[in-house]
Amino acid sequence: MAVSFIFGLHNHQPIGNFSYVFKQAYERAYNPVLETIEEYPEMKTSLHYTGPLLEWIDENHPEHIELLKKLILRGQVELIISGFYEPVLAAIPEADRLLQLRLAKDFARKLGYNPKGVWITERFWEPSLAKDIANSGLEFAILDDQHFIAAGLKKEELYGYYLTEHEGHAIAVFPIDEYLRYLTPFRPVDRTMKYLKELNEKFKEPLVVIHDDGEKYGVWPGTYEWVHKKGWLKNFFDEITSSEFLEVTTYSEYMKRKPPLGLVYIPTTSYFEMSEWSLPSDQAKKFVEFVDLLKQQGIFKKYREFVKGGIWKNFFYKYYEANYMHKRMLFLSDLTRRSLKAKMYVLRAQCNDAYWHGVFGGVYLPHLREAIWRNLILAHDHVARGRIYVRDIDMDGHTEILYERPKYFVVLKPSYGGSIIELSSREKLYNYVDVLSRHIEHYHEILISATPQDEGGGVESIHEIKKEIPESIKKELFYDKRRRYLFQEHFVRNDINLYDVYSGTAFETEGVYSMAYSVTSVDATQLSLLGSSLTADIKKTYTLTRQNILIVDYRVLPKITGKMIIELNVGVHANEENVREEESVDKIVIRDKVFGRLSIELSEEALLWVYPIKTLSQSESGWDFIQQGASYNIVKDVKKGSEIFIRVFLRDI
């Protein structure tokens, strides 16, 4: 008897990642791993490279592509695909799913391989995917063992593969062994071999699959030294290829030799960690506490399959910024259905990383969001005809108004303070309202400590590295209870100061900035809104010129004596802003290395409050304290019953 063993890697870099990150990952993981595979002719692997990474390698290291072709030709490498630009397939329209898979198949064929298997991005599975995968001419998908356990199967029933179907369209599904995911490559090779030997003794001819991130083999902290310099990978291949109880195979080969174990229906789910990450912070904290409680009582393993958290799509609830990007993408997916050139930009904008956050930066990384917006703007630019759309773009039950202007796209949200929620330059390919609010994360409130999966030496996984927030960051760590857009109004007491606004304590409750405005008139170049609250009556008129100028006229009747603040949140990502106050200001020039210059000009002088918008997020290297934008606040003294008029020019220069 022998264990059938499948070793697979998933290699990915997202659209918009820095070139040095691609280069480092290539040199520390992707290339040394492939060169090591070449040294072991008996070692078979199932490799998945995502489209953005393949495009970069093809342009910068054609020799790697040639080596890949060579290993495919001699039967050592089975190519696995996903949607070419690595979307979460369940989060994009059916037609786009098929197109993404077709692009990936076409590239694989250029490498001399006709792919049959699909890597499910973030292993986020919805039952309808089976039909689309089958209709794409593909035969199997790779999931976690936890997917099958969530369907009611027991761990001991998972040493083979199953079939699943949707509307009569069937594919095979393979389970990845979760224990091996945490064991390799972080623990000594003998621990893996011991585990595989135990499975061989316990089960008859079991199939065991390890298929995980290629970045674990040289990019994650400490792994380059461990995997390559200290020889873990070569030692692993030595043991695997010389073992008398192991038979190294691939998914396709195994399917030819062995029948499925049966039929299974996988529910909507992902890997277990996603259950925690996708929940809102307060619920995620409870989820962690609940799991810890079960572990303390020694019953977690027994009842784990009944512990359910969130699903990947919950990120659109958790981060409104991700939701708006996603819904803007869906809007453009429909708008570009007759233009393949425009559609290609939409497909690139479907790259998943910027839409969520787990142990990596994700939505918190401005350069990844910038790349999504760049492609969305390019897609829209190809099909824009100077139209005005009045529809619920972000699907929250309220109408937005989208203008296609010669120089920019602007989207206004009457239901949230009559604010501008998108201002995208068609020339600079930049959305000036790409600002992430200061979200609280559950791990800000709980100590992230090392929880080793296994004893016995090796190198720590990023899941095991202890993380504690530095005191220097804690002093600047503030949270928002609101969204950050352009032209949001606040009315506050006279004693409110810059620090109150910066720290968020001035706007703890719902106010004018988030109230619903009524649209009083709308035409091709102008939109007027009317809002009324306990603090003021406001008429706000936007004038959209043909040039790079946006004009906003305010007519305000205050109902309190205090301060009126007009807030503009701008996606200043590359130039750090400081907390500062300036008096008698009538013009502000905002500079950024990414978008250049943007000016705010006032009809009369005002006090200016400026502060950076910084967020704290965990990453593979520890903590990221990132400037997500800057807040520019025009402050005017107001007197109850005394009407005031203010004109603001926003100019792209």
N, C-alpha and C positions, 0 to 999 in steps of 0.2 A: 504494500500500500504506500501511496505517496500523496503529499500535499501538492495540489496545483496552485502555483503562486504567481500572482500578477503584480508587477511593480510598475506604477504609473506616476507621472509628474504633470502638474498643471502649471505652465509658465505664463505669467501675465504682467504687463505694465499698461497702465491706463492711458487713454487719449489725454494729451496735455501734460503728462509727467515730464519733469526736467530731463534734458538729454544726458546729464551726468548720472542720473539715476538709472536710465537704460544702460548706460555704459558700465557702471559699477555692477549692476545685476548680471549683465552679460559676462563680465570678466570673473566674477566671484562665484557664479552659480551655473548659468545656462551653458556656457562654453566648456568649462572644466568638467561638468557632468557628462556632456555629450562626448567629449574626448575620452573620458574614462570608460564610457559604454563601448566605444570603438575598440578599446584594449581588451574587451571581454567578448569575443565572438559568440559565446554560448549564453550571454545575458540578453534576454529579450525585455523590451520596455514598451509601455504604451504612453506616448507623449502628446501633450496638448499645448500648442502655442497659440495665444490669442492673436487676433488680427493686428492690433496696434504694435505688438512686439514683433510679429513676422515682418511687417512693413519696415520697421526700424532695422531689423537684422538684414533684411534683403538689401537695404540701401547702404548700410554701414559695414556689414560683415558677410558678403556673399560666400565666403569660404565656409561659413557655418551652414548655410543653405546647401552647399555642395556635399558637406559631410552628412547632413541629414538625409539627402537623397541617396547617398552611398549606403547608409545603414538601413534605409527602407528597402533598397534593392537587394541587400543580402538577408533580408527577413528578420533583422534585429529590432526594428522599430515599427510599431503600429501607430498610425496617426489618429488622434482623437480630435474632433472639432467641437465648437460651440457656435453660437451666433458670432459672426466674424469680429465685430467690434465689442464683443463681450457684454451684451445686454443681459439683464435678467429677462429671460424669454417670457415669463409669465406676466411681465409688466409692460409689454409692448403689443401692438395689434397683431392679429394673426398673419396678415399679409407681410408685415415687417419681419415676423419670425421666419417665415419661409424664405424671404429674401436674404436675411442674415445668414441662414444656414446654407443657402445656395452659394453665396459669396465664399463662405468657408470651404465648401466642397470644391469650388473652382480652384482655390489656391492650393488645396491639398493635392489636387490632380496635377497641378504644375510641378509638384514635388515628386510625382510618380506614384501617388497613392490614391485609391478610391475609398474614402472613409466610410465606415459603417456605424461608428459610435459617437455619442454626444456627451460632453461634459456639461452638466447642468450648473450654470453659474450660481455660485453661493449655495448650490444644491437646493435652491428654492423651487420646489415642485408643486405644480398644480395639475390635477388629472387631465385637463385638456391638452397638455403638452404631448401626451402620447400620440394623439392624432396628428399633430403638426410634424412631429419627428418622423412618424411613419410615412406621412405624405411627402416628406423630403427625401425619401429613399434611404432612410437610415434604419438601423436594426436594433440598436440598444442604447441605453442611457446608464450613467454611473451616478449612484446615490450613496448615502450613508446607511450603515446598518440601522441607525435610529429611525430612518424613514419606514423601514419594514416593521420594526418593533412598534412604531406608532400605529401601524395597520393591524396590529394584533399578533404578529408572529413572535416567536421566542428566539433568543440569541442562537440556540443550538440548531435552529432551522435555517440558518443564514449562511451555510457553507456551500452555496451553489448560486444559481441565478433563477429568476422568476420571469413570468410574462405579466404584463399589465395591458389594459386596453381602454380606449375611449371611443365610443360610438362604433365599435367593431374594428378599430384600427389598433393592432397589437404591436408592442415592441418588448424586447427583453430589458430587464433592469438588474443591475449588479450592485451588491452591498459592499461598501468600503468598511473595513474593520476599524472601528474607532480606537480601540486600544493601541493598534499599530500606528495610528495617526499621531499619538502622543509619545510612542516609544521611539519611532524612527524620525530623524536620525539623532535624537537627543540622548539616547542611552547607548551603552556599549553594545556591539553587535551580538555578543553572546546572549543578551537579554531577549533580543528578537528571535534568535535561533531556538532558545529554550521555549519561548511561547509557541513557535511554529511546531516544535517537536511535541509539545503537550497536546496541541490540536490534532496532530497526526495519530497520536496514541488514543485519543478520545473519540474521534470521528472517522468514518470510513471515507477515504479519498476526498477530504474536504477541499473546497476552493477558498483561498484566502487572498483578499485584495488589499493592497495599500496603494492609494492614489491620492496624492496631496500636493500642496504648493511647492513648486520648484525652488522658490525663494528660501525655503527652509534648509536648502542644501548649499548655503554659502552667503546669503544676504542677511538673514536674521542675525541679531547680535551673537557673536561668538561662534557662529556655525562655519565660517570659512576656515578658521584655524582647525576646528574640530573635524569637519567633514573632509577637507582636502589636505591641509598641512599635516595633520596627525593621522590621516589615512583611513578615516572611518568608512568612506565610500568604497575604497578598494578592498578593505577588509570585508565589508558587507558583500560585495560582488564575489570575492573569493569564497566565502562561506556558502552563499546561495548557489553558485554554479558547481561547487564540488560536493554539495550535500547529497547523500544517498536517499533521503526521504523527501526531497523537494523536486518538483518538475516545474521549471519556469515556463510560463505560457503567456498568451495574450487573450484578450476578450474574444476576438474573432476565432482564434484557434480553439479555444475552449468550447465555444458554441457549436463548432463543427463536431467535436468529440462527445459532448455531453448534452442531454436534453434538459429542459427547464424543470425545476422542482415543482412547479405548479403556477396557478394564477393568483395574483395579489392586486389589491387596490390601495395605492398609496394616497393618504390624505394630503391636504395642503400643509406643507411643512418644510423645514430646512434642518440644518444641523442644530444640536442642542443649544450651543452658545447664542445662536440667533434668537432663541426664545427670550433671552435676557436683554440683548442689545436693542431689540426693536420695540421694547416697551417704553412708555414715557418714564421719566426719571423716578417719580414716586412709586410707580408700580414695579419698575425694575429693581428698586431697592427692596421692596417687599418680596419679590421673586427670589432674590439672592438670600434674604433672610429665611425664606421658606425652605430653599434647598439646603442651606446650612443646618436648619433645624432637623430636617430629615436625615442628614448625614450624622449629626450628633446622636440621634436616636438609633442609628445603625440600620435604617430601613430605606435609604435613598435608592440603592441599587435594586431592591426588590420592587419598588413602586415607581421607578423613574419614568416608565412609559406613560404614566398617568399625570405627570407633571408637565403642564402645557403653559407656554408663555405667549409671546407675540409672534407674528409672521413678518416676513420681509416688507410687505406693503405697509405695515404700521409706520415705517419711516416717513411716509407721506403725511401721516397724522402728527408724528413727533416733531418733524422739521417742516414748517410751512414753506421754507425756501426750496426744499427738495420737491415738495408737492407742486409748487408753481413751475419749476423747471420741467418736471415730468408732464404736467398738464399742457404746458406750452409746447412740449415735444409732441404730445398727442394731437394738439391742434394743428401743428405743422405736418405731421404725418398724413393727416387727411388732406391738407391744403396742397401737398406736393405729390399726390398720388398719380398725377399725369406727367410729372417731370422727374425722370430718373436722376438727372444731375442734381436737382434740389433734394431728392429723396436720399441720395448718398450722404449728404450733410446731416440729415435727420438720423440716419443709421449710425453715424459717428457720434452724434449727440446722445445716443442710447447707451453708450458705455456706462456701466453701472456704478463705478466707484464714487462719483461725486454726489450720488443720490442717497447715501446712507453712511453710517458710522458704527464701527465695532471696536476692534483693537487697533485698527489703522485709522489714519486721519479722515479719509473719505470726504464727506460733505464739509468738513472743517478746513479743507485745503483750498484756498482761493484759486490757485493755478489750475486745479482740476475743474472747478466751477467755471472759470474763465473759458476753458476749452469747450465745455458744453455750450455756453452762451455764444461763443464764436461760431460754432457750427449751426446753432439754431438761427443766428442772425444771417449767416450765409444762405441757409435754406430758405428763409423768408424773403431775402433779397431777390432770389431768383424768380419768385412767384408774386411779388408785391405789385399791386396795380393801383395804388392810391386809394384803397378802400377804407371804410370805417366798419368795424365789427362791434356789434353790441350783443354780447353773449356771456355766459358763465364760463369763462376760460378755466379757472382753477377748480371748478366743480364744487363750490362750497354753498351753492344755493343762492348766490348773489351775482348780479350782472356786472361785468367789467366792460370798458370801452377801449377798443384798440384802434389806434390811428396808424396808417401807413403813410408816413411823410417822406419827402424826397431824401432827407438827410438822416432820419431816425424813425424808429418805431417807438410809440409811447402807449402805455397801458395805464388807465386810470381806474381806481376802485372807489366808486361813490360810497359803498357800504362801509369802508374803513377810512373815515376822515376825508373822503374825497382826495386821497393821496395818489401820487404816481408810484406804481409798483414795478414798472419797467420803463427805462429810458435807454434804448439801445442805439448806439451810433452805427449807421450803415457803412461809414467810412472807416472807423477805427475798430469795428467788430467788437464792441465792448458795451456791456450793460452797466450803466452807472449806478444802478440800484442793486447790484450784486453784493449785498451786505447781509451777513449772517448775524442774527441776534445773539445776545449772550445767554445761551441756553445753559440751564443747570443739568448736569449729568449725575446719575446715581453714584458713580464712582468718585465724585467730589466729596461725598458724605460718608463713604465707607473706605477703610484702608484696603488698598489692593495689595494683598500679601501673597507671598510665594506659596503655592499649593502643589508640590511635586506630585506627578502622576505615578512615579515609580522610583524606588531607591536604586542605587547602584552606579553612581557616577555619571559622567557625560557632561552635557552642556544644557543650560536652562532654556526651555521654550519661552517665548515672549508671554505666554499665559502664566508663567511661573515667576517672572521677575517682580520683585516687590516694588511698589510705587507709592511714594508719599509726596504730597504737594509741598514744594519748597515754601518757606515762610515769606520769601520775597514776592512770590506770586500771589499768595493769599491776600496780601495787602492791596492788590490791584484787581482782585477777583470780584466782579459784580455781575448781577443777573438782570435780565429784562423780562418783564411780564407783558411785553407788547411786541408788535412787529416794527420793523424799521424801514421806512419808505421816504420818499421825497415829499416835501410840503405837508408836514404834519403840524397841527397847531396845538398849543398848550396855553392854558390860563392858570397862573399860579399866584400865590401871595407874594407880597413885596419882600418878605424875608427869605424867600427861596434863593439860593446861590448856585454858582457853577458846580460846586461839589455835590450838592443835592441832586442836580440833574445828571451829572456824571455817574454817581453811584446808583442812580435809579430810584432813590427814595422819594423824589419829587413827584413821580408818576406811578404810585403804587396801585391806584384804582383806575377803572375805566374812565376816560375823559373825552374831550373834544377830538383828540387825535384818532380815536377809534369809532366815533359815532357815525351813523349813517347820514350822508348828505343826499338831498334830493336833486336830481338833474332838472334844471329849469329851461335850458336850451342847449342844443347840440347841432353843429353844422361842420362843414369840411375843415374849418380852421379854428373854431372856437367852441369851448365847452364851459357852461356856467353851472355852478352848484350853489345850493343854499343849505346851511346848517344852523340848527338852533339848539342851545343847551342851557343849563342853569348859569353858565358863565359868560356866554356871548351869543349874539346872532352874527353869522358870517356869510358873506357872499364872496365866493371865490371863482374867478374867471381865468381859464387857461386860454392863451392864444398861441397857436402852433404855426410858426412861420415856415416859409420854404427853406430858410437857411438853418444854420445850427443854433438858432435862438428860440428859447421858450420863455414866454412872458406870463407872469401870474399876477393878477390884480386882486387885492383884498379890500373889501369894504366891511368894516367891523364895528358893531355896536356892543361894547363891553357891558356886562351886567355886574361886574366886580371892579374894584380898584386894585391894581396889582401889576403883574407883568404878563405880556403876551409873548409867546415864543413861537417862532416859525422854524421848524426843524427840517434840515435837509441831511439825510444819511447817504453818503457817497462811498462807493466801493474803492476806496484808496487802499490798495494792497501792498504796493512796493515801497512807498515812502512813509516812514513812521511819523504820525502826528503826536503832538504833546497836548496836555491839558493846559489851556491858556484862555485868557480874557483880553479882548481888545476893545477900546472905546472909540466912539465916533468913526465907525467904519461904514463906507458906502460901496466898497468893492473887495471881494475876496478872490484870489487866484489860487486854485487848488492844483498842485502839481503831483504827478505820479509817473514813474518810469514806464508803466504799462500803457496808460491812455493819453499821456501828455499833459494837457492843461484844460481846466474847466473853470469858468469864472462865474461868480454870483455878484450881481450888481443891484444896488438898491436905489429907490427913488429918493430916499433921505437917509441920513446917518442913523446908525443904531449901535447898540452894544452887541458884541459878538462873543459867544462862548463856543469853544472848540474842545473836543476830546476824542481820543481813539476808542474804537469799539474792539475790545480784545476778548478772546475766548480761550478757555482751557480745555484741551482734549488729550486723551491718551493716544499713544502711538507705539510702534514697535521699538522705538528708542527711549521711551519714557513719557515725558510730557511735552506738549506743544502749546505755547502761549502765543497766539497768533492775532495780528491785527486784521480784522474782517472788514474794516472800513473806518470812516471817521464821521463824527456828527458835528454839523455846522449849525449853530443856533443863533438866529437873529432875534434879539431881545428888545422889546419896546415897552415903555411904561404906558399903562392905560388907566383911564379914569371911568368909573361907572357912569354910563349915559352919554359919554363924549365919543362921537363917531370918529373913526380914524380910517385913513386910506394909505395903503402901501402897495408899491409895485416892485416886483422882483424879476430880474432878468437872469436866466440861466443860459450861459453861452459856452458852446464847445469851441475852444480856440487852439 
